[in-house]
Each structure stands twice: as C-alpha cells, then as structure tokens.
Amino acid sequence: MEAIPKKIAKYLKLEHPERYTGHCFRRTSATLLANAGGDITLIKRHGGWKSSTVADKYVEDSIEGKKKVARMI
C-alpha cells in the first residue's frame, strides 16, 4: 500500500513523490468529507478515529469550515 501513493504522485508529476504516503489519502479524504459538509461524527467513522481531537487534526482547513466562520462574522 505504501508504494501506491508514490506511484500516483509520480504519475501526476508532483514534486517530491517520495514524500507521499497512505497518510496523505487519509488526510485528503477527511478534508474532502469536511468540505462536502460531513460533521465530525461522520469524519470519525470514515477514518476509524475514536477521538474528535485526532479526527480534527486530519482535516486541513476545510472550505466548509471557513464558510461557517465567515457566516458567523
């Protein structure tokens, strides 16, 4: 499984393909789920995390989260 992210990065001609790991897939999928409006419970279930704190660290600054803050302001 570890070789697959590197192969994808090479195919896409991304810089430093050796830096891509399965962790990248977990982080990206959690962020995409957040961007699609998934709540923390759904994200935790998707990633298999028990802790909201851990799951939250896998989500990059999501577009949905930024919109929510902007609406609050």
C-alpha positions in Angstrom: 0.0 0.0 0.0 2.8 2.4 0.7 4.1 2.3 -2.8 0.8 3.3 -4.3 0.8 7.0 -3.2 4.3 7.4 -4.5 3.3 5.9 -7.9 0.3 8.2 -8.1 2.5 11.2 -7.3 5.0 10.2 -9.9 2.2 9.7 -12.5 0.8 13.2 -11.7 4.3 14.6 -11.9 4.1 16.1 -8.4 7.2 17.4 -6.7 8.9 15.0 -4.3 6.8 11.9 -5.0 8.8 10.0 -2.3 7.1 12.1 0.4 3.6 10.8 -0.4 2.3 8.1 1.9 -1.0 6.4 2.8 -1.4 9.1 5.4 -1.9 11.6 2.5 -5.0 9.6 1.5 -6.4 9.7 5.0 -5.8 13.4 5.3 -7.2 14.2 1.9 -10.3 12.1 2.3 -11.1 13.6 5.7 -10.7 17.1 4.3 -12.9 16.3 1.3 -15.6 14.9 3.5 -15.5 18.1 5.7 -15.7 20.2 2.5 -18.8 18.2 1.5 -20.4 19.1 4.8 -19.6 16.0 6.8 -19.8 16.5 10.5 -17.1 15.3 13.0 -19.1 12.1 13.8 -19.1 11.1 10.1 -15.4 12.0 9.7 -14.5 9.9 12.8 -16.5 7.0 11.4 -14.9 7.3 8.0 -11.3 7.4 9.4 -11.9 5.0 12.2 -10.9 7.5 14.8 -12.5 7.4 18.3 -11.3 10.8 19.3 -12.7 14.0 17.9 -9.4 15.7 18.6 -7.5 13.2 16.5 -10.0 13.3 13.6 -9.9 17.1 13.6 -6.2 17.1 13.1 -6.6 15.1 9.9 -8.9 17.7 8.4 -7.0 20.5 6.7 -8.6 23.9 6.8 -11.8 22.9 5.0 -13.7 25.3 2.7 -16.9 24.4 4.6 -15.3 25.4 7.9 -14.1 28.7 6.5 -17.6 29.4 5.2 -19.1 28.7 8.6 -16.7 31.1 10.3 -17.4 33.7 7.6 -21.1 33.4 8.2 -20.6 33.8 11.9 -18.7 37.0 11.4 
